Amino acid sequence: MNANANANPAPVEKPLPQPSALSKAYWEAAAQGRLVLQRCTACGKVRHYPRLICDACYSDAVEWVQSSGRAKVHSWTISHHAFHKGFASEVPYTIVTVDLEEGVRALGRWPTETPLKIGQPVQARFVTGNGRADLVFDPA
């Protein structure tokens, strides 16, 4: 075996989303930098992540609505382990769970060293490029 074979290993790419028929509208909007949510057209309940039926009335009638992106911090975790090799160079990183003003929770990256606190106002945005659309939340 060549001693230099592992000296400069090729970077591992992050996995790309694999949109399904159910999530396609979400990922298309994300690629445009927009956060959209499903809303049941039968009862009006908003849901996130995309689901086939409403958990309130069991209807499959749905529309996609634009989210304001305004939210408050619910919790967060700091990942010290990359669960995919494509993220290994980024550890540790913070994943934040937020309560969107539309009444649903979402997960995203916390891209700053700014300390977090429960209830802190944040604003959603997407970082796009290379076929990716990563949801991040910034201090509002």
Residue pairs with C-beta under 8 A, 6 or more apart in sequence:
11 89
12 84
12 85
12 86
12 88
13 86
14 84
14 86
14 87
14 132
15 84
15 86
16 131
16 132
17 23
17 27
17 132
17 133
19 26
19 27
19 28
22 50
22 51
22 52
23 49
23 50
25 36
25 50
25 64
26 36
26 49
26 50
26 64
27 133
29 35
29 36
29 64
30 36
30 126
30 128
30 133
30 135
31 126
31 128
31 133
33 125
33 126
33 128
33 133
34 66
34 126
35 66
35 67
35 69
35 106
35 124
35 126
35 135
36 64
36 65
36 66
36 67
37 46
37 47
37 48
37 64
37 65
37 67
37 100
37 102
37 104
38 46
38 47
38 48
38 50
38 51
38 62
38 63
38 64
38 65
39 45
39 46
39 47
39 62
39 63
39 64
39 65
40 46
40 47
40 54
40 56
40 57
40 59
40 61
40 62
41 59
41 61
41 62
41 63
42 54
42 57
42 59
42 61
43 54
43 56
43 57
43 59
45 54
45 55
45 56
45 57
46 65
46 102
46 103
46 104
47 54
47 55
47 104
48 100
48 104
48 105
48 106
52 60
53 59
53 60
54 60
54 62
65 102
67 100
67 102
67 124
68 100
68 101
68 102
69 100
69 123
69 124
69 125
70 100
70 101
70 121
70 122
70 123
70 124
70 140
71 98
71 99
71 100
71 101
71 106
71 121
71 122
71 123
71 124
71 137
72 98
72 99
72 119
72 120
72 121
72 122
73 96
73 97
73 98
73 116
73 117
73 118
73 119
73 120
73 122
73 137
74 97
74 98
74 99
74 105
74 118
75 96
75 97
75 118
76 94
76 95
76 96
76 97
76 110
76 116
77 94
77 95
78 92
78 93
78 94
78 95
79 91
79 92
79 93
79 94
79 95
80 91
80 92
81 91
82 88
82 90
82 91
87 93
93 109
93 110
94 109
94 110
94 116
95 107
95 108
95 109
95 110
96 107
96 108
96 109
96 110
96 116
96 122
96 137
97 105
97 106
97 107
98 105
98 106
98 107
98 108
98 122
98 124
98 137
99 105
100 106
100 124
106 124
106 135
107 135
108 124
108 134
108 135
108 136
108 137
109 134
109 135
109 136
109 137
110 116
110 136
110 137
111 127
111 136
111 138
112 138
112 139
114 139
120 139
120 140
121 139
121 140
122 137
122 138
122 139
122 140
123 137
123 138
123 139
123 140
124 135
124 136
124 137
125 135
125 136
125 137
125 138
126 133
126 134
126 135
126 136
127 133
127 134
127 136
128 134
